[in-house]
Amino acid sequence: MDPQKMSYEAGQAQGQVQAQTEEKANNLMDMASNAAQSAKETMQEAGQQVMATAQGAADAVKNATGMNKN
């Protein structure tokens, strides 16, 4: 095989490997981004539940002590 052709084919192979590596890196970045978004949404929901529970507890105390003005 002539050296010029070997060099060309080696360059082609290197380009393919680099493209595959970049694609895998992009996929990993997408997965990490999706995981971060999911965690954010989960934490927001948990925060809302805590706030609702605290409000319910505060209302229960107000009702029990006659301080509820409703």
Biopython code that builds the backbone (N, CA, C, O; Angstrom):
import numpy as np
from Bio.PDB.StructureBuilder import StructureBuilder

atoms = [
    (1, "MET", "N", (0.854, -1.166, 0.000)),
    (1, "MET", "CA", (0.000, 0.000, 0.000)),
    (1, "MET", "C", (0.903, 1.233, 0.000)),
    (1, "MET", "O", (1.928, 1.274, 0.681)),
    (2, "ASP", "N", (0.506, 2.209, -0.761)),
    (2, "ASP", "CA", (1.388, 3.374, -0.863)),
    (2, "ASP", "C", (1.211, 4.292, 0.352)),
    (2, "ASP", "O", (0.110, 4.409, 0.891)),
    (3, "PRO", "N", (2.292, 4.937, 0.776)),
    (3, "PRO", "CA", (2.288, 5.732, 2.013)),
    (3, "PRO", "C", (1.258, 6.869, 2.013)),
    (3, "PRO", "O", (0.701, 7.211, 3.056)),
    (4, "GLN", "N", (1.015, 7.442, 0.842)),
    (4, "GLN", "CA", (0.055, 8.546, 0.760)),
    (4, "GLN", "C", (-1.359, 8.030, 1.068)),
    (4, "GLN", "O", (-2.116, 8.673, 1.795)),
    (5, "LYS", "N", (-1.699, 6.881, 0.517)),
    (5, "LYS", "CA", (-3.015, 6.288, 0.766)),
    (5, "LYS", "C", (-3.149, 5.886, 2.234)),
    (5, "LYS", "O", (-4.200, 6.085, 2.843)),
    (6, "MET", "N", (-2.079, 5.319, 2.799)),
    (6, "MET", "CA", (-2.100, 4.933, 4.214)),
    (6, "MET", "C", (-2.310, 6.167, 5.099)),
    (6, "MET", "O", (-3.062, 6.121, 6.072)),
    (7, "SER", "N", (-1.650, 7.248, 4.756)),
    (7, "SER", "CA", (-1.778, 8.478, 5.520)),
    (7, "SER", "C", (-3.204, 9.015, 5.429)),
    (7, "SER", "O", (-3.781, 9.461, 6.421)),
    (8, "TYR", "N", (-3.761, 8.963, 4.216)),
    (8, "TYR", "CA", (-5.140, 9.422, 4.010)),
    (8, "TYR", "C", (-6.117, 8.604, 4.847)),
    (8, "TYR", "O", (-6.981, 9.159, 5.526)),
    (9, "GLU", "N", (-5.972, 7.275, 4.795)),
    (9, "GLU", "CA", (-6.873, 6.400, 5.535)),
    (9, "GLU", "C", (-6.714, 6.566, 7.042)),
    (9, "GLU", "O", (-7.693, 6.471, 7.782)),
    (10, "ALA", "N", (-5.498, 6.811, 7.497)),
    (10, "ALA", "CA", (-5.276, 7.067, 8.927)),
    (10, "ALA", "C", (-5.972, 8.359, 9.343)),
    (10, "ALA", "O", (-6.562, 8.435, 10.421)),
    (11, "GLY", "N", (-5.901, 9.361, 8.492)),
    (11, "GLY", "CA", (-6.596, 10.625, 8.764)),
    (11, "GLY", "C", (-8.102, 10.446, 8.805)),
    (11, "GLY", "O", (-8.784, 11.028, 9.648)),
    (12, "GLN", "N", (-8.615, 9.638, 7.891)),
    (12, "GLN", "CA", (-10.048, 9.341, 7.872)),
    (12, "GLN", "C", (-10.473, 8.651, 9.163)),
    (12, "GLN", "O", (-11.483, 9.015, 9.765)),
    (13, "ALA", "N", (-9.708, 7.666, 9.580)),
    (13, "ALA", "CA", (-10.018, 6.923, 10.803)),
    (13, "ALA", "C", (-9.973, 7.851, 12.009)),
    (13, "ALA", "O", (-10.831, 7.777, 12.888)),
    (14, "GLN", "N", (-8.977, 8.719, 12.048)),
    (14, "GLN", "CA", (-8.858, 9.656, 13.167)),
    (14, "GLN", "C", (-10.064, 10.588, 13.197)),
    (14, "GLN", "O", (-10.598, 10.876, 14.268)),
    (15, "GLY", "N", (-10.495, 11.060, 12.034)),
    (15, "GLY", "CA", (-11.669, 11.936, 11.958)),
    (15, "GLY", "C", (-12.918, 11.236, 12.447)),
    (15, "GLY", "O", (-13.738, 11.834, 13.143)),
    (16, "GLN", "N", (-13.069, 9.967, 12.086)),
    (16, "GLN", "CA", (-14.242, 9.211, 12.531)),
    (16, "GLN", "C", (-14.231, 9.019, 14.042)),
    (16, "GLN", "O", (-15.261, 9.164, 14.701)),
    (17, "VAL", "N", (-13.073, 8.695, 14.583)),
    (17, "VAL", "CA", (-12.966, 8.503, 16.037)),
    (17, "VAL", "C", (-13.265, 9.809, 16.761)),
    (17, "VAL", "O", (-13.948, 9.813, 17.785)),
    (18, "GLN", "N", (-12.758, 10.909, 16.234)),
    (18, "GLN", "CA", (-12.995, 12.205, 16.868)),
    (18, "GLN", "C", (-14.485, 12.555, 16.823)),
    (18, "GLN", "O", (-15.032, 13.048, 17.810)),
    (19, "ALA", "N", (-15.140, 12.307, 15.697)),
    (19, "ALA", "CA", (-16.569, 12.590, 15.580)),
    (19, "ALA", "C", (-17.371, 11.735, 16.563)),
    (19, "ALA", "O", (-18.306, 12.226, 17.195)),
    (20, "GLN", "N", (-17.010, 10.471, 16.691)),
    (20, "GLN", "CA", (-17.704, 9.592, 17.630)),
    (20, "GLN", "C", (-17.479, 10.045, 19.067)),
    (20, "GLN", "O", (-18.398, 10.012, 19.886)),
    (21, "THR", "N", (-16.264, 10.462, 19.366)),
    (21, "THR", "CA", (-15.951, 10.933, 20.716)),
    (21, "THR", "C", (-16.754, 12.187, 21.043)),
    (21, "THR", "O", (-17.294, 12.317, 22.141)),
    (22, "GLU", "N", (-16.828, 13.109, 20.084)),
    (22, "GLU", "CA", (-17.600, 14.336, 20.300)),
    (22, "GLU", "C", (-19.083, 14.028, 20.484)),
    (22, "GLU", "O", (-19.746, 14.638, 21.322)),
    (23, "GLU", "N", (-19.601, 13.089, 19.709)),
    (23, "GLU", "CA", (-21.002, 12.715, 19.834)),
    (23, "GLU", "C", (-21.284, 12.113, 21.216)),
    (23, "GLU", "O", (-22.295, 12.428, 21.842)),
    (24, "LYS", "N", (-20.392, 11.255, 21.677)),
    (24, "LYS", "CA", (-20.568, 10.648, 23.000)),
    (24, "LYS", "C", (-20.470, 11.710, 24.092)),
    (24, "LYS", "O", (-21.228, 11.677, 25.062)),
    (25, "ALA", "N", (-19.549, 12.642, 23.938)),
    (25, "ALA", "CA", (-19.423, 13.727, 24.928)),
    (25, "ALA", "C", (-20.685, 14.585, 24.942)),
    (25, "ALA", "O", (-21.166, 14.974, 26.007)),
    (26, "ASN", "N", (-21.214, 14.875, 23.766)),
    (26, "ASN", "CA", (-22.449, 15.655, 23.694)),
    (26, "ASN", "C", (-23.615, 14.910, 24.335)),
    (26, "ASN", "O", (-24.439, 15.509, 25.026)),
    (27, "ASN", "N", (-23.678, 13.602, 24.100)),
    (27, "ASN", "CA", (-24.738, 12.797, 24.715)),
    (27, "ASN", "C", (-24.620, 12.816, 26.238)),
    (27, "ASN", "O", (-25.625, 12.920, 26.942)),
    (28, "LEU", "N", (-23.391, 12.715, 26.741)),
    (28, "LEU", "CA", (-23.187, 12.763, 28.191)),
    (28, "LEU", "C", (-23.583, 14.116, 28.761)),
    (28, "LEU", "O", (-24.178, 14.197, 29.835)),
    (29, "MET", "N", (-23.253, 15.169, 28.040)),
    (29, "MET", "CA", (-23.630, 16.520, 28.492)),
    (29, "MET", "C", (-25.155, 16.669, 28.514)),
    (29, "MET", "O", (-25.710, 17.259, 29.441)),
    (30, "ASP", "N", (-25.821, 16.138, 27.502)),
    (30, "ASP", "CA", (-27.283, 16.186, 27.466)),
    (30, "ASP", "C", (-27.878, 15.412, 28.639)),
    (30, "ASP", "O", (-28.825, 15.868, 29.280)),
    (31, "MET", "N", (-27.312, 14.233, 28.914)),
    (31, "MET", "CA", (-27.810, 13.432, 30.029)),
    (31, "MET", "C", (-27.607, 14.159, 31.357)),
    (31, "MET", "O", (-28.484, 14.141, 32.221)),
    (32, "ALA", "N", (-26.460, 14.792, 31.516)),
    (32, "ALA", "CA", (-26.187, 15.530, 32.754)),
    (32, "ALA", "C", (-27.132, 16.707, 32.885)),
    (32, "ALA", "O", (-27.623, 16.989, 33.978)),
    (33, "SER", "N", (-27.391, 17.393, 31.792)),
    (33, "SER", "CA", (-28.310, 18.529, 31.807)),
    (33, "SER", "C", (-29.724, 18.077, 32.172)),
    (33, "SER", "O", (-30.409, 18.728, 32.961)),
    (34, "ASN", "N", (-30.146, 16.966, 31.595)),
    (34, "ASN", "CA", (-31.484, 16.436, 31.904)),
    (34, "ASN", "C", (-31.583, 16.028, 33.371)),
    (34, "ASN", "O", (-32.605, 16.260, 34.017)),
    (35, "ALA", "N", (-30.530, 15.425, 33.890)),
    (35, "ALA", "CA", (-30.528, 15.021, 35.297)),
    (35, "ALA", "C", (-30.587, 16.242, 36.207)),
    (35, "ALA", "O", (-31.289, 16.235, 37.218)),
    (36, "ALA", "N", (-29.855, 17.282, 35.848)),
    (36, "ALA", "CA", (-29.867, 18.509, 36.654)),
    (36, "ALA", "C", (-31.245, 19.153, 36.626)),
    (36, "ALA", "O", (-31.727, 19.619, 37.658)),
    (37, "GLN", "N", (-31.882, 19.186, 35.465)),
    (37, "GLN", "CA", (-33.225, 19.771, 35.353)),
    (37, "GLN", "C", (-34.219, 18.959, 36.174)),
    (37, "GLN", "O", (-35.072, 19.527, 36.857)),
    (38, "SER", "N", (-34.115, 17.653, 36.113)),
    (38, "SER", "CA", (-35.006, 16.791, 36.878)),
    (38, "SER", "C", (-34.818, 17.020, 38.378)),
    (38, "SER", "O", (-35.792, 17.092, 39.127)),
    (39, "ALA", "N", (-33.567, 17.131, 38.809)),
    (39, "ALA", "CA", (-33.285, 17.381, 40.229)),
    (39, "ALA", "C", (-33.846, 18.725, 40.657)),
    (39, "ALA", "O", (-34.393, 18.856, 41.752)),
    (40, "LYS", "N", (-33.712, 19.718, 39.800)),
    (40, "LYS", "CA", (-34.246, 21.054, 40.103)),
    (40, "LYS", "C", (-35.761, 20.996, 40.287)),
    (40, "LYS", "O", (-36.303, 21.549, 41.243)),
    (41, "GLU", "N", (-36.432, 20.319, 39.358)),
    (41, "GLU", "CA", (-37.892, 20.213, 39.440)),
    (41, "GLU", "C", (-38.314, 19.446, 40.686)),
    (41, "GLU", "O", (-39.287, 19.812, 41.345)),
    (42, "THR", "N", (-37.590, 18.394, 41.005)),
    (42, "THR", "CA", (-37.904, 17.605, 42.196)),
    (42, "THR", "C", (-37.751, 18.449, 43.458)),
    (42, "THR", "O", (-38.586, 18.384, 44.361)),
    (43, "MET", "N", (-36.689, 19.236, 43.515)),
    (43, "MET", "CA", (-36.461, 20.089, 44.687)),
    (43, "MET", "C", (-37.527, 21.180, 44.789)),
    (43, "MET", "O", (-37.963, 21.519, 45.889)),
    (44, "GLN", "N", (-37.948, 21.730, 43.651)),
    (44, "GLN", "CA", (-39.003, 22.739, 43.673)),
    (44, "GLN", "C", (-40.309, 22.141, 44.198)),
    (44, "GLN", "O", (-41.007, 22.763, 45.000)),
    (45, "GLU", "N", (-40.629, 20.936, 43.741)),
    (45, "GLU", "CA", (-41.845, 20.266, 44.207)),
    (45, "GLU", "C", (-41.759, 19.975, 45.703)),
    (45, "GLU", "O", (-42.731, 20.164, 46.434)),
    (46, "ALA", "N", (-40.603, 19.519, 46.149)),
    (46, "ALA", "CA", (-40.418, 19.226, 47.570)),
    (46, "ALA", "C", (-40.568, 20.507, 48.393)),
    (46, "ALA", "O", (-41.185, 20.495, 49.458)),
    (47, "GLY", "N", (-40.011, 21.596, 47.904)),
    (47, "GLY", "CA", (-40.133, 22.876, 48.597)),
    (47, "GLY", "C", (-41.581, 23.323, 48.702)),
    (47, "GLY", "O", (-42.007, 23.835, 49.738)),
    (48, "GLN", "N", (-42.334, 23.129, 47.634)),
    (48, "GLN", "CA", (-43.754, 23.492, 47.657)),
    (48, "GLN", "C", (-44.519, 22.629, 48.662)),
    (48, "GLN", "O", (-45.402, 23.122, 49.364)),
    (49, "GLN", "N", (-44.181, 21.357, 48.727)),
    (49, "GLN", "CA", (-44.838, 20.469, 49.689)),
    (49, "GLN", "C", (-44.510, 20.875, 51.119)),
    (49, "GLN", "O", (-45.380, 20.852, 51.990)),
    (50, "VAL", "N", (-43.259, 21.246, 51.362)),
    (50, "VAL", "CA", (-42.870, 21.684, 52.703)),
    (50, "VAL", "C", (-43.626, 22.959, 53.074)),
    (50, "VAL", "O", (-44.117, 23.095, 54.194)),
    (51, "MET", "N", (-43.713, 23.888, 52.127)),
    (51, "MET", "CA", (-44.435, 25.135, 52.401)),
    (51, "MET", "C", (-45.908, 24.866, 52.694)),
    (51, "MET", "O", (-46.478, 25.461, 53.609)),
    (52, "ALA", "N", (-46.522, 23.976, 51.926)),
    (52, "ALA", "CA", (-47.933, 23.649, 52.143)),
    (52, "ALA", "C", (-48.126, 22.983, 53.502)),
    (52, "ALA", "O", (-49.095, 23.273, 54.203)),
    (53, "THR", "N", (-47.219, 22.100, 53.872)),
    (53, "THR", "CA", (-47.295, 21.427, 55.167)),
    (53, "THR", "C", (-47.140, 22.434, 56.302)),
    (53, "THR", "O", (-47.870, 22.380, 57.292)),
    (54, "ALA", "N", (-46.193, 23.346, 56.153)),
    (54, "ALA", "CA", (-45.987, 24.377, 57.183)),
    (54, "ALA", "C", (-47.207, 25.274, 57.301)),
    (54, "ALA", "O", (-47.606, 25.638, 58.407)),
    (55, "GLN", "N", (-47.803, 25.631, 56.171)),
    (55, "GLN", "CA", (-49.005, 26.475, 56.211)),
    (55, "GLN", "C", (-50.143, 25.729, 56.891)),
    (55, "GLN", "O", (-50.890, 26.306, 57.680)),
    (56, "GLY", "N", (-50.271, 24.443, 56.581)),
    (56, "GLY", "CA", (-51.308, 23.640, 57.227)),
    (56, "GLY", "C", (-51.089, 23.556, 58.729)),
    (56, "GLY", "O", (-52.041, 23.635, 59.506)),
    (57, "ALA", "N", (-49.843, 23.398, 59.135)),
    (57, "ALA", "CA", (-49.537, 23.338, 60.569)),
    (57, "ALA", "C", (-49.840, 24.672, 61.233)),
    (57, "ALA", "O", (-50.394, 24.706, 62.332)),
    (58, "ALA", "N", (-49.485, 25.763, 60.580)),
    (58, "ALA", "CA", (-49.764, 27.090, 61.143)),
    (58, "ALA", "C", (-51.267, 27.313, 61.279)),
    (58, "ALA", "O", (-51.730, 27.850, 62.286)),
    (59, "ASP", "N", (-52.023, 26.902, 60.273)),
    (59, "ASP", "CA", (-53.484, 27.042, 60.333)),
    (59, "ASP", "C", (-54.068, 26.185, 61.450)),
    (59, "ASP", "O", (-55.000, 26.606, 62.135)),
    (60, "ALA", "N", (-53.524, 24.983, 61.635)),
    (60, "ALA", "CA", (-54.013, 24.104, 62.704)),
    (60, "ALA", "C", (-53.771, 24.736, 64.069)),
    (60, "ALA", "O", (-54.633, 24.674, 64.945)),
    (61, "VAL", "N", (-52.613, 25.340, 64.253)),
    (61, "VAL", "CA", (-52.315, 26.003, 65.527)),
    (61, "VAL", "C", (-53.254, 27.184, 65.733)),
    (61, "VAL", "O", (-53.774, 27.386, 66.830)),
    (62, "LYS", "N", (-53.472, 27.962, 64.675)),
    (62, "LYS", "CA", (-54.385, 29.108, 64.780)),
    (62, "LYS", "C", (-55.796, 28.642, 65.147)),
    (62, "LYS", "O", (-56.459, 29.242, 65.993)),
    (63, "ASN", "N", (-56.239, 27.569, 64.502)),
    (63, "ASN", "CA", (-57.577, 27.046, 64.796)),
    (63, "ASN", "C", (-57.650, 26.537, 66.236)),
    (63, "ASN", "O", (-58.638, 26.771, 66.933)),
    (64, "ALA", "N", (-56.613, 25.849, 66.673)),
    (64, "ALA", "CA", (-56.605, 25.278, 68.018)),
    (64, "ALA", "C", (-56.572, 26.364, 69.095)),
    (64, "ALA", "O", (-57.107, 26.181, 70.188)),
    (65, "THR", "N", (-55.946, 27.481, 68.781)),
    (65, "THR", "CA", (-55.825, 28.546, 69.782)),
    (65, "THR", "C", (-56.870, 29.635, 69.599)),
    (65, "THR", "O", (-56.899, 30.604, 70.356)),
    (66, "GLY", "N", (-57.728, 29.478, 68.594)),
    (66, "GLY", "CA", (-58.772, 30.474, 68.357)),
    (66, "GLY", "C", (-58.247, 31.743, 67.700)),
    (66, "GLY", "O", (-58.918, 32.775, 67.718)),
    (67, "MET", "N", (-57.064, 31.676, 67.126)),
    (67, "MET", "CA", (-56.483, 32.864, 66.496)),
    (67, "MET", "C", (-56.816, 32.967, 65.010)),
    (67, "MET", "O", (-56.449, 33.951, 64.367)),
    (68, "ASN", "N", (-57.499, 31.977, 64.456)),
    (68, "ASN", "CA", (-57.839, 32.003, 63.035)),
    (68, "ASN", "C", (-59.001, 32.962, 62.830)),
    (68, "ASN", "O", (-60.049, 32.802, 63.455)),
    (69, "LYS", "N", (-58.835, 33.940, 61.975)),
    (69, "LYS", "CA", (-59.836, 34.987, 61.781)),
    (69, "LYS", "C", (-60.756, 34.704, 60.607)),
    (69, "LYS", "O", (-61.386, 35.622, 60.083)),
    (70, "ASN", "N", (-60.845, 33.457, 60.188)),
    (70, "ASN", "CA", (-61.741, 33.129, 59.069)),
    (70, "ASN", "C", (-63.143, 32.951, 59.541)),
    (70, "ASN", "O", (-64.033, 32.673, 58.738)),
]
sb = StructureBuilder()
sb.init_structure("model")
sb.init_model(0)
sb.init_chain("A")
sb.init_seg("    ")
for serial, (resi, resn, name, xyz) in enumerate(atoms, 1):
    if name == "N":
        sb.init_residue(resn, " ", resi, " ")
    sb.init_atom(name, np.array(xyz, "f"), 0.0, 1.0, " ", f" {name:<3s}", serial, name[0])
structure = sb.get_structure()
